[in-house]
Amino acid sequence: MASWRSNNSSGFGVVLLIWLGLYATGVQCVSVFPQGQSGQTPRSGEQKTGAEPPSSKCAVSEDEMLQCGDPDITAADCEAIDCCFEQGQCFYGRAVTVQCTKDGQFVVVVAKAATLPQLSLESIALLEGEEEACSPVGFMETYVMFQFPVSACGTTVTEQNGYVVYENLLSSAYEVAAGPRGLVTRDSSYELLFQCRYSDMAVEALVVEVNTVPPPESVVVVGPLRVELKLGSGQCLTKGCVEDEEAYTSYYTEADYPVTKTLRQPVYVEVHVLERTDPNIVLQLGECWATSSPSPLSLPKWDLLVNGCPYDEDRYQTTMLPVTSVQYPTHYKRFAVKMFTFVDGDTYLPLKEKVFIHCSTAVCYPSAMDLCEHACHRQRRDVSSAQDRTKASIIVSSGEVLVID
């Protein structure tokens, strides 16, 4: 087991109030418990608040375990400082652990696995982290630790109802991709606002919950050519299963929306022609894009397919997928998008808004002059002919897809 040693040996005697905001994790609410450093246990009569932490928090492999507390700490004392205890060892979980000490120290341990996709620990910094005392005091591949005086690193101090409240903020940097009509990111956006309240009272915690969103309107567009856009919901549950194929064995229904995804998780899209039995026709996709509102004309906008090909300015390019197990394969198009969230063009902050997917479609009839084949590596003249075929196109849209916390 790896271990970090703190220079602090003071006892625990604070009220700890924490507000935790994590974007792109698989958890919708966060509970924070009384905590302490080596040898620090709550005084008699202090109670933990909130629900017990999820068991997945303690699913840490032995080579990644980071020691929490003294080597001879008891199971009860280990749990009291919000760490995990198994087989006689007390260690930090796959989460964020915030601890406050009686002599005025913040201790914050952040696990790489605290979000999905996983955090870049090198990008995490305090509100004012340029001072040497504000840099991490411990660093591993899977954890980073900060320990600093409550009066340093940009901490704000207020007085509330007889308590002296020290508050600071941890946040992470993230990569933003810029398109001609919008900005997106697929990195976890992480922010932790934490407080220490000094008094002789018990330790308390604050739980933050995520509100639900009502379902969207129907996704089918009616017209001379009826085309539908659906999102695949199939999941691989057996060994040897191919996810890109299994995803299209079932689909989200209207009752399932809004669909929730974590950042970079695949969103499987299928567009197909309705009520046509002519085996010769070929469905063509012109442009596919995403917006933050149901209107396909709204901004911001992020391109997914351009002239039927993956948008080449996207680091996480859309993947075109083969069509199998249907009667008329040429009536279908399938592709996968890595989930993202839009970013505000002025503040560069993730908007955490809904994402709607739209595609312009048309039907091509093969002939001696036009085989309705469109390869993305071909010359520009073939791309131009694809544009001509999709001028009189129909736009279809998905229901809302949300990035979950």
C-alpha positions as CSV (number, residue, x, y, z in Angstrom):
1,M,0.0,0.0,0.0
2,A,1.3,3.5,-0.9
3,S,1.3,6.1,1.8
4,W,1.6,9.8,2.3
5,R,2.7,11.3,5.5
6,S,1.3,14.6,6.8
7,N,3.2,16.9,9.1
8,N,0.0,17.6,10.9
9,S,-0.8,15.6,14.0
10,S,-3.5,17.8,15.5
11,G,-6.9,16.6,16.5
12,F,-10.2,17.1,14.8
13,G,-12.4,19.9,16.1
14,V,-14.3,21.6,13.3
15,V,-17.6,21.7,11.5
16,L,-17.1,20.7,7.9
17,L,-19.6,21.9,5.2
18,I,-18.8,20.8,1.6
19,W,-20.6,21.5,-1.7
20,L,-19.4,19.2,-4.4
21,G,-20.0,19.6,-8.1
22,L,-18.7,16.9,-10.5
23,Y,-19.6,16.9,-14.2
24,A,-19.5,13.7,-16.2
25,T,-19.5,11.3,-13.3
26,G,-21.8,8.3,-13.0
27,V,-23.2,9.6,-9.6
28,Q,-26.1,12.0,-9.3
29,C,-25.7,12.9,-5.6
30,V,-22.7,13.3,-3.3
31,S,-22.5,12.7,0.4
32,V,-19.6,14.2,2.5
33,F,-18.7,12.8,5.9
34,P,-16.7,13.8,8.9
35,Q,-13.0,13.6,8.2
36,G,-9.6,13.9,9.8
37,Q,-5.9,13.3,9.2
38,S,-3.6,10.8,11.0
39,G,-4.8,10.2,14.5
40,Q,-7.8,12.4,14.2
41,T,-11.1,11.1,15.2
42,P,-14.4,12.8,16.0
43,R,-15.1,13.6,19.6
44,S,-17.6,11.6,21.5
45,G,-21.2,12.5,20.5
46,E,-20.4,13.7,17.0
47,Q,-22.5,12.1,14.3
48,K,-22.0,11.5,10.6
49,T,-24.7,12.9,8.3
50,G,-25.9,11.8,4.8
51,A,-26.2,8.3,3.3
52,E,-23.4,5.7,3.4
53,P,-20.9,6.0,0.5
54,P,-21.4,3.7,-2.5
55,S,-19.5,0.4,-2.3
56,S,-17.8,1.2,-5.6
57,K,-16.0,4.0,-3.8
58,C,-13.9,1.3,-2.0
59,A,-13.2,-0.9,-5.1
60,V,-9.5,0.0,-5.1
61,S,-6.9,-2.5,-6.2
62,E,-4.2,-3.3,-3.7
63,D,-1.4,-1.7,-5.7
64,E,-3.4,1.6,-5.9
65,M,-4.4,1.8,-2.2
66,L,-3.2,5.0,-0.5
67,Q,-2.9,4.8,3.3
68,C,-5.4,7.0,5.3
69,G,-4.7,7.6,9.0
70,D,-2.3,5.8,11.2
71,P,-1.3,2.2,10.4
72,D,-3.0,0.9,13.6
73,I,-6.3,2.9,13.0
74,T,-9.5,1.0,13.8
75,A,-12.2,0.3,11.3
76,A,-14.6,2.7,13.1
77,D,-12.1,5.5,13.2
78,C,-11.2,4.9,9.5
79,E,-14.9,5.2,8.4
80,A,-15.3,8.2,10.7
81,I,-12.7,10.1,8.5
82,D,-14.5,9.0,5.3
83,C,-11.9,6.4,4.3
84,C,-12.3,2.7,3.4
85,F,-11.3,-0.2,5.6
86,E,-10.7,-3.7,4.4
87,Q,-8.5,-6.5,5.6
88,G,-7.0,-4.4,8.4
89,Q,-6.0,-1.5,6.1
90,C,-7.4,2.0,6.0
91,F,-7.2,3.7,2.6
92,Y,-8.6,6.5,0.5
93,G,-11.5,5.6,-1.8
94,R,-12.2,6.3,-5.5
95,A,-13.7,9.7,-4.7
96,V,-12.8,13.1,-3.2
97,T,-11.9,13.3,0.4
98,V,-11.8,16.7,2.2
99,Q,-10.4,16.9,5.8
100,C,-10.0,19.8,8.2
101,T,-7.7,19.9,11.2
102,K,-7.9,21.7,14.5
103,D,-4.7,23.6,13.9
104,G,-6.1,25.2,10.7
105,Q,-5.1,22.9,7.7
106,F,-7.1,21.9,4.7
107,V,-6.4,18.3,3.4
108,V,-7.9,17.4,0.1
109,V,-7.3,14.0,-1.7
110,V,-8.7,13.7,-5.2
111,A,-8.9,10.3,-6.9
112,K,-8.4,10.1,-10.7
113,A,-11.5,7.9,-10.8
114,A,-13.7,10.5,-9.2
115,T,-15.3,11.3,-12.6
116,L,-16.0,9.7,-15.9
117,P,-14.0,10.1,-18.0
118,Q,-11.2,10.1,-15.5
119,L,-9.7,13.3,-14.4
120,S,-6.3,14.6,-15.5
121,L,-4.8,15.1,-12.1
122,E,-2.1,17.4,-13.4
123,S,-4.8,19.9,-14.4
124,I,-6.3,20.3,-10.9
125,A,-5.4,23.5,-9.0
126,L,-6.6,25.7,-6.1
127,L,-8.3,29.1,-6.5
128,E,-4.9,30.8,-6.2
129,G,-2.4,28.0,-6.7
130,E,0.7,29.8,-7.7
131,E,2.3,29.8,-4.2
132,E,4.5,26.9,-3.5
133,A,2.4,26.1,-0.4
134,C,-0.6,25.6,-2.7
135,S,1.0,22.9,-4.9
136,P,0.2,19.3,-4.4
137,V,2.1,17.7,-1.4
138,G,1.7,14.2,-2.8
139,F,1.2,12.9,-6.3
140,M,0.5,9.3,-7.6
141,E,-0.8,8.0,-10.9
142,T,-4.3,7.6,-9.3
143,Y,-4.4,10.3,-6.5
144,V,-3.3,13.8,-5.8
145,M,-3.1,15.4,-2.3
146,F,-3.3,19.1,-1.3
147,Q,-2.5,20.2,2.3
148,F,-2.3,23.9,3.1
149,P,-3.3,26.5,5.8
150,V,-6.9,27.5,5.8
151,S,-5.8,31.1,5.4
152,A,-3.7,30.6,2.3
153,C,-4.2,29.9,-1.5
154,G,-7.0,32.3,-2.0
155,T,-9.2,31.1,0.8
156,T,-12.0,33.5,1.7
157,V,-12.9,34.1,5.4
158,T,-16.4,35.1,6.6
159,E,-18.3,34.9,9.9
160,Q,-21.7,33.1,9.8
161,N,-23.9,32.6,12.9
162,G,-20.9,32.5,15.3
163,Y,-18.7,30.4,13.0
164,V,-15.5,31.4,11.3
165,V,-15.9,30.0,7.8
166,Y,-12.9,29.3,5.5
167,E,-13.8,28.6,1.9
168,N,-11.7,27.6,-1.1
169,L,-12.1,26.1,-4.6
170,L,-10.5,23.3,-6.5
171,S,-11.0,23.1,-10.3
172,S,-9.5,21.4,-13.3
173,A,-8.5,22.6,-16.8
174,Y,-10.1,21.0,-19.8
175,E,-9.5,21.0,-23.5
176,V,-12.0,23.0,-25.6
177,A,-12.5,22.3,-29.4
178,A,-13.5,25.3,-31.5
179,G,-15.8,24.9,-34.5
180,P,-17.1,27.5,-36.9
181,R,-20.4,27.7,-35.0
182,G,-19.7,26.5,-31.5
183,L,-17.4,25.2,-28.8
184,V,-17.5,21.8,-27.2
185,T,-15.4,19.7,-24.7
186,R,-15.3,16.0,-23.9
187,D,-13.1,16.4,-20.8
188,S,-14.4,16.1,-17.3
189,S,-15.2,19.5,-15.9
190,Y,-14.4,19.4,-12.2
191,E,-15.1,21.9,-9.5
192,L,-15.0,21.4,-5.7
193,L,-16.1,24.2,-3.3
194,F,-15.2,23.4,0.3
195,Q,-15.4,25.0,3.6
196,C,-14.1,24.6,7.2
197,R,-16.3,26.1,9.9
198,Y,-14.5,26.4,13.2
199,S,-16.5,26.0,16.4
200,D,-16.9,23.5,19.2
201,M,-20.0,22.0,17.6
202,A,-20.4,18.6,15.7
203,V,-19.3,17.9,12.2
204,E,-21.9,18.3,9.5
205,A,-22.2,17.7,5.7
206,L,-24.2,19.0,2.8
207,V,-25.7,16.7,0.1
208,V,-26.2,18.1,-3.5
209,E,-28.8,16.4,-5.7
210,V,-29.3,16.7,-9.5
211,N,-32.8,17.6,-10.7
212,T,-34.6,15.6,-13.4
213,V,-35.7,17.0,-16.8
214,P,-39.1,16.3,-18.5
215,P,-39.2,14.1,-21.6
216,P,-39.0,15.7,-25.2
217,E,-41.4,15.7,-28.1
218,S,-41.6,12.9,-30.7
219,V,-38.6,12.4,-32.9
220,V,-40.2,11.3,-36.2
221,V,-40.5,13.9,-39.0
222,V,-43.4,13.5,-41.4
223,G,-43.1,14.5,-45.1
224,P,-43.1,13.1,-48.7
225,L,-40.1,11.0,-47.6
226,R,-40.4,9.7,-44.1
227,V,-37.2,9.3,-42.2
228,E,-36.5,8.5,-38.6
229,L,-33.5,9.2,-36.4
230,K,-33.2,6.8,-33.4
231,L,-30.6,6.2,-30.7
232,G,-29.5,2.7,-30.0
233,S,-29.7,1.4,-26.4
234,G,-28.5,-2.2,-26.6
235,Q,-25.7,-3.2,-24.2
236,C,-23.1,-5.9,-24.2
237,L,-23.8,-8.3,-21.4
238,T,-22.0,-11.4,-22.6
239,K,-18.3,-12.2,-23.3
240,G,-17.4,-11.7,-27.0
241,C,-20.2,-9.3,-27.6
242,V,-19.4,-6.5,-30.2
243,E,-20.7,-3.3,-28.7
244,D,-21.1,-1.5,-32.1
245,E,-23.5,-4.2,-33.2
246,E,-25.3,-4.9,-30.0
247,A,-26.1,-1.2,-29.6
248,Y,-28.6,-1.5,-32.5
249,T,-30.6,-4.5,-31.1
250,S,-32.8,-2.1,-29.1
251,Y,-33.6,1.6,-29.2
252,Y,-34.6,4.3,-26.7
253,T,-38.3,5.0,-26.8
254,E,-40.0,8.3,-26.1
255,A,-40.5,7.3,-22.4
256,D,-36.7,6.8,-22.0
257,Y,-35.8,10.4,-22.8
258,P,-33.9,12.4,-21.8
259,V,-31.1,9.8,-22.4
260,T,-28.2,10.3,-20.1
261,K,-24.5,9.8,-21.1
262,T,-21.1,10.5,-19.5
263,L,-18.5,12.5,-21.5
264,R,-16.9,10.5,-24.3
265,Q,-19.4,7.7,-23.9
266,P,-20.6,6.5,-27.3
267,V,-24.0,7.7,-28.5
268,Y,-25.2,5.3,-31.2
269,V,-27.3,7.0,-33.9
270,E,-29.4,5.3,-36.6
271,V,-31.2,7.1,-39.5
272,H,-33.5,5.0,-41.7
273,V,-36.2,5.4,-44.3
274,L,-39.7,4.5,-43.3
275,E,-42.3,2.6,-45.3
276,R,-40.2,2.0,-48.4
277,T,-39.6,-1.5,-49.9
278,D,-37.6,-0.6,-53.0
279,P,-34.3,-2.5,-52.4
280,N,-32.5,-0.2,-54.9
281,I,-32.8,3.2,-53.1
282,V,-29.9,4.4,-51.0
283,L,-30.3,6.7,-48.0
284,Q,-27.8,9.5,-48.1
285,L,-26.7,11.7,-45.1
286,G,-25.6,15.2,-46.0
287,E,-24.8,17.0,-42.8
288,C,-25.2,15.8,-39.2
289,W,-24.8,18.2,-36.3
290,A,-25.6,18.8,-32.7
291,T,-27.3,21.8,-31.0
292,S,-28.2,22.6,-27.4
293,S,-31.9,23.1,-28.2
294,P,-34.5,21.1,-30.3
295,S,-34.3,23.5,-33.2
296,P,-31.8,22.4,-35.9
297,L,-31.2,26.0,-36.8
298,S,-30.2,27.1,-33.3
299,L,-26.7,28.0,-32.1
300,P,-24.3,26.9,-30.8
301,K,-23.8,24.1,-33.3
302,W,-21.2,21.3,-33.5
303,D,-20.7,19.4,-36.8
304,L,-20.7,15.6,-36.6
305,L,-20.8,14.8,-40.4
306,V,-19.9,17.1,-43.2
307,N,-21.0,16.0,-46.7
308,G,-21.7,12.5,-45.2
309,C,-18.1,12.2,-43.8
310,P,-16.9,12.6,-40.2
311,Y,-16.0,16.2,-39.3
312,D,-12.2,16.2,-39.7
313,E,-11.7,19.1,-37.3
314,D,-13.0,17.1,-34.3
315,R,-10.3,15.3,-32.3
316,Y,-12.9,12.6,-31.4
317,Q,-14.3,12.0,-34.9
318,T,-17.7,10.5,-35.5
319,T,-17.4,6.8,-36.5
320,M,-19.4,5.4,-39.4
321,L,-20.7,1.9,-38.6
322,P,-21.7,-0.9,-40.9
323,V,-25.4,-1.8,-41.2
324,T,-26.3,-5.4,-40.4
325,S,-29.3,-7.6,-39.5
326,V,-31.9,-5.5,-41.4
327,Q,-33.9,-6.3,-44.6
328,Y,-32.8,-3.3,-46.6
329,P,-29.3,-2.2,-45.5
330,T,-29.2,0.6,-48.0
331,H,-32.2,2.2,-46.3
332,Y,-30.1,2.8,-43.1
333,K,-27.1,4.8,-41.9
334,R,-25.4,4.3,-38.5
335,F,-22.7,6.2,-36.7
336,A,-21.4,6.7,-33.2
337,V,-20.6,10.0,-31.5
338,K,-18.4,10.5,-28.4
339,M,-20.6,12.4,-26.0
340,F,-19.6,16.1,-25.3
341,T,-21.0,19.2,-23.8
342,F,-21.2,22.7,-25.2
343,V,-18.9,25.4,-23.9
344,D,-19.8,29.1,-23.4
345,G,-18.0,31.2,-26.0
346,D,-17.4,34.1,-23.6
347,T,-16.5,32.4,-20.3
348,Y,-15.3,29.1,-21.7
349,L,-17.3,27.3,-19.0
350,P,-19.2,24.1,-19.8
351,L,-22.9,24.8,-20.4
352,K,-24.1,21.5,-19.1
353,E,-27.0,21.8,-21.5
354,K,-29.0,19.2,-23.4
355,V,-27.6,18.0,-26.7
356,F,-29.9,17.3,-29.8
357,I,-28.6,15.5,-32.9
358,H,-29.9,16.5,-36.4
359,C,-29.2,15.1,-39.9
360,S,-30.1,16.2,-43.3
361,T,-31.1,13.2,-45.5
362,A,-32.1,12.4,-49.1
363,V,-32.7,9.2,-51.1
364,C,-30.4,8.4,-54.1
365,Y,-31.5,6.1,-57.0
366,P,-28.5,4.4,-58.5
367,S,-27.8,4.8,-62.3
368,A,-25.0,4.3,-64.8
369,M,-23.9,7.9,-64.0
370,D,-24.3,7.7,-60.3
371,L,-23.9,4.6,-58.2
372,C,-24.9,6.4,-55.0
373,E,-21.5,5.4,-53.5
374,H,-19.8,8.0,-51.3
375,A,-16.3,7.3,-50.0
376,C,-14.9,10.0,-47.7
377,H,-11.3,9.5,-49.1
378,R,-12.3,10.3,-52.7
379,Q,-11.6,13.5,-54.6
380,R,-13.6,16.7,-54.1
381,R,-15.7,16.1,-57.3
382,D,-17.4,13.2,-55.6
383,V,-18.1,15.3,-52.6
384,S,-19.7,17.9,-54.8
385,S,-22.0,15.3,-56.4
386,A,-23.1,14.2,-52.9
387,Q,-24.0,17.8,-52.1
388,D,-26.1,18.0,-55.3
389,R,-28.0,14.8,-54.3
390,T,-28.9,16.2,-50.8
391,K,-30.2,19.7,-51.8
392,A,-33.8,18.7,-51.4
393,S,-33.2,17.0,-48.1
394,I,-35.3,16.3,-45.0
395,I,-33.9,17.1,-41.6
396,V,-34.5,14.6,-38.7
397,S,-33.7,15.1,-35.1
398,S,-33.1,13.1,-31.9
399,G,-34.6,13.6,-28.5
400,E,-32.5,15.2,-25.8
401,V,-29.2,13.7,-24.6
402,L,-27.8,14.9,-21.3
403,V,-24.4,14.7,-19.8
404,I,-24.9,13.2,-16.3
405,D,-23.2,14.3,-13.1
